[in-house]
């Protein structure tokens, strides 16, 4: 069942084999066994792609449920072992994952050598259930009410540009003046409107420019190259502001503060490793040492 789910989710026998650390031939053998057991063809296989048949879609839904039950039972029977152990899958944005989460994960597995963490860094909202992700580290103003979230801390952003851009185009003096500037935007956060505050007043500013990206690190490189003004998180650009490589734009205005959250699907029978990792994230990202970096 696990092999079939991996193949269905990854769309590739080779990718599933790598994830499961087994040979492609063994994956093919397991697929044949599960199809023989169910008496139905579960996958359409061509040289280019793999897709689910009707019975395959039904089997995928049930197999996910059965594997989840197995995981819960394993966690329940293992509660007498206080040491975190096993595997968890964690997702985060590319920029936050590279800059901060990777080091945090390295510290966690060092503390708990019986644990393993699989990281999925993507700049999209991952469906935790469908993609079998245990914990998502998300930056958002609101969390899906069907999910459970632990608040880790604030995520502040700032409008910034390279000194070369300011020297060439000047710095805007008011929020409305942004309309005359090249504003580089993120696909998912403030693509056409930036929410600012000044003197307790909320201001929504329409923005636009000739570069938009789905990942904050790409925008940062464009800003460093002098392409325009961008709204970027302090966890990413604080060192560049301190060094003078970037400068704050409209410093009298503040950008809406978002929340940094650890999100998971259910409180039921949390394995020891998940409870420990959640507590570790709170400890790490709510600490004065981390907040001082921002």
C-alpha positions in Angstrom: 0.0 0.0 0.0 2.8 2.4 0.9 4.5 1.8 -2.4 1.3 2.4 -4.4 0.6 5.6 -2.6 4.2 6.9 -3.2 3.9 6.1 -6.9 0.5 7.7 -7.2 1.6 10.9 -5.3 4.9 11.3 -7.1 3.7 10.2 -10.5 6.9 8.2 -11.1 8.1 4.7 -10.3 11.7 6.1 -10.2 10.8 8.9 -7.8 8.9 6.5 -5.5 11.8 4.1 -5.5 14.2 6.8 -4.5 11.9 8.0 -1.7 11.4 4.5 -0.4 15.1 3.6 -0.8 14.4 0.5 -2.9 15.0 -0.5 -6.5 12.7 0.4 -9.3 12.2 -3.4 -10.0 11.0 -3.9 -6.4 8.5 -1.0 -6.8 7.2 -2.7 -10.0 6.9 -6.0 -8.2 4.9 -4.4 -5.3 2.6 -2.7 -7.7 1.9 -6.0 -9.4 1.2 -7.7 -6.1 -1.3 -5.0 -4.9 -3.1 -5.1 -8.3 -3.2 -8.9 -8.1 -4.5 -8.7 -4.5 -7.3 -6.3 -5.4 -8.0 -7.9 -8.8 -8.0 -4.6 -10.6 -5.7 -2.4 -12.7 -4.8 0.6 -10.6 -2.4 2.6 -12.9 -2.3 3.6 -16.5 1.4 3.4 -17.4 3.0 4.8 -20.6 6.6 5.7 -21.4 5.9 9.3 -20.4 3.5 9.3 -17.5 1.6 7.4 -14.9 -2.1 8.1 -14.1 -4.7 6.5 -11.9 -7.5 4.4 -13.2 -11.0 4.6 -11.6 -10.2 1.7 -9.2 -6.8 3.3 -8.6 -8.4 6.6 -7.3 -10.6 4.6 -5.0 -7.7 2.5 -3.7 -5.6 5.6 -3.2 -8.2 7.2 -0.9 -8.6 4.0 1.2 -4.9 3.2 1.4 -4.2 6.7 2.7 -6.8 6.1 5.4 -5.4 2.7 6.3 -1.8 4.0 6.4 -2.9 6.8 8.7 -4.6 4.3 11.0 -1.4 2.3 11.1 0.6 5.3 11.9 -1.8 6.2 14.8 -1.6 2.7 16.1 2.2 2.7 16.0 2.3 6.0 17.8 -0.2 4.7 20.5 1.8 1.6 21.1 5.1 3.5 21.2 4.0 6.0 23.8 6.0 4.2 26.5 9.2 5.3 24.7 9.8 8.9 25.8 12.6 9.5 23.3 11.5 11.0 20.0 12.0 8.6 17.2 10.9 7.9 13.7 10.3 10.1 10.6 8.3 13.3 10.1 7.7 15.3 6.9 7.9 19.0 7.2 7.2 21.7 4.6 8.1 25.5 4.5 8.7 28.2 2.0 12.0 28.0 0.1 13.5 31.2 1.6 12.5 30.4 5.2 13.6 26.8 4.9 17.0 27.6 3.5 17.7 30.5 5.8 16.4 29.2 9.1 14.5 25.9 9.1 17.4 23.8 7.7 19.6 24.8 10.7 16.8 24.2 13.1 16.2 20.7 11.7 19.9 19.9 12.0 19.9 20.9 15.7 16.7 18.8 16.3 18.1 15.6 14.8 21.4 16.2 16.7 19.5 16.4 20.0 17.4 13.3 19.0 19.5 10.9 17.0 16.6 8.4 16.6 14.7 10.9 14.5 14.6 11.6 10.7 13.2 14.7 9.1 12.2 14.9 5.4 12.0 18.6 4.2 9.7 19.8 1.4 10.5 23.4 0.5 7.9 24.9 -1.9 6.3 28.3 -2.2 2.7 27.1 -2.3 0.1 25.9 0.2 0.6 22.2 0.6 -2.4 19.9 1.3 -1.1 18.2 4.4 -3.4 15.2 4.1 -3.0 14.5 0.4 0.8 15.0 0.4 1.3 13.2 3.7 3.0 16.1 5.4 3.1 16.2 9.2 3.9 19.8 9.9 3.9 22.9 7.8 5.8 26.1 8.8 3.6 28.8 7.4 3.7 32.6 7.3 0.2 34.0 7.1 -2.4 36.4 8.5 -4.9 33.6 8.9 -4.8 29.8 9.1 -7.3 27.4 7.7 -9.7 26.7 10.6 -9.8 23.0 9.7 -6.1 22.8 10.8 -4.3 23.1 14.1 -1.7 25.9 14.5 0.9 26.8 17.1 2.1 30.4 16.9 5.8 30.6 16.7 6.3 34.4 16.5 5.7 37.5 14.3 6.9 37.8 10.7 7.7 41.4 9.9 8.4 42.7 6.4 9.8 46.0 5.1 9.8 47.8 1.8 13.4 47.9 0.5 15.5 48.7 -2.5 19.2 48.8 -3.5 21.0 52.1 -3.0 21.6 52.1 -6.8 17.9 52.1 -7.5 17.3 55.0 -5.0 20.1 57.0 -6.6 18.6 56.6 -10.0 14.9 56.9 -9.3 14.7 58.6 -6.0 12.9 57.4 -2.9 9.1 57.7 -2.6 8.0 60.1 0.1 4.5 58.8 0.5 2.6 55.5 0.0 0.8 57.0 -3.1 4.2 57.7 -4.6 4.8 54.0 -5.0 2.6 54.2 -8.2 5.5 55.9 -9.9 8.0 53.2 -9.0 8.8 49.7 -10.2 7.4 47.5 -7.4 8.6 43.9 -7.6 5.8 41.6 -6.3 5.3 38.1 -5.0 2.7 35.9 -6.6 1.1 34.9 -3.3 1.8 37.8 -1.0 0.8 41.3 -2.0 0.9 40.7 -5.8 -1.2 43.8 -6.6 -1.8 45.5 -3.3 0.5 46.2 -0.4 -1.1 46.8 3.1 0.7 49.5 5.0 0.1 51.4 8.3 1.0 54.9 9.4 -0.2 56.7 12.6 -2.7 53.9 13.3 -4.2 54.3 9.8 -4.5 51.3 7.4 -3.5 52.0 3.9 -4.0 49.7 0.9 -1.7 50.7 -2.0 -2.0 49.3 -5.6 1.4 48.4 -6.9 2.8 47.0 -10.0 6.1 46.4 -11.8 7.9 44.5 -14.5 9.1 41.6 -12.3 6.9 39.2 -10.3 8.0 35.9 -8.8 6.7 33.0 -6.8 9.7 32.8 -4.5 11.1 35.6 -2.2 14.7 34.7 -2.9 14.2 35.5 -6.6 12.8 38.9 -5.7 15.6 39.6 -3.3 18.2 39.0 -6.0 16.3 41.3 -8.4 16.2 44.0 -5.7 19.9 43.6 -5.0 20.5 44.1 -8.7 18.7 47.5 -8.5 15.6 46.4 -10.4 13.1 48.0 -8.1 11.3 48.1 -4.7 10.0 45.0 -3.0 8.3 43.9 0.2 10.5 41.3 1.8 10.5 39.6 5.2 13.0 40.8 7.8 14.2 37.2 8.5 15.6 37.4 5.0 16.9 40.9 4.6 17.8 42.1 8.1 21.6 41.5 7.6 21.5 43.4 4.2 19.8 46.4 5.8 22.4 46.5 8.6 25.3 46.3 6.1 23.8 49.0 3.8 23.5 46.7 0.8 19.8 47.4 0.9 17.9 50.5 2.3 14.5 50.7 3.8 11.9 52.5 1.7 9.1 54.6 3.4 10.5 54.0 6.9 7.7 56.0 8.4 5.3 53.3 7.3 5.0 49.8 8.6 4.0 46.7 6.6 1.3 44.5 7.9 2.8 41.9 10.3 2.0 38.3 9.6 2.3 35.3 11.9 4.8 32.5 11.8 2.9 29.2 12.6 3.5 25.5 12.8 0.5 23.9 11.3 -0.7 20.3 11.4 -3.8 18.4 10.6 -5.1 16.7 13.8 -4.5 16.7 17.6 -5.4 13.0 17.8 -2.6 10.7 19.0 0.3 13.0 18.2 3.4 10.9 18.0 6.2 11.7 20.4 8.4 13.0 17.5 5.7 15.5 16.4 5.1 16.8 19.9 8.8 17.2 20.4 9.4 18.9 17.1 6.5 21.4 17.7 7.9 22.2 21.1 11.3 22.6 19.6 10.0 25.0 16.9 8.3 27.2 19.6 11.5 27.2 21.6 13.7 28.1 18.6 11.6 30.7 16.8 10.1 32.4 19.9 13.5 32.9 21.5 15.0 36.3 22.1 18.1 35.1 20.2 16.0 34.5 17.0 14.0 37.7 17.4 17.2 39.7 17.8 18.2 38.6 14.3 15.2 40.4 12.8 
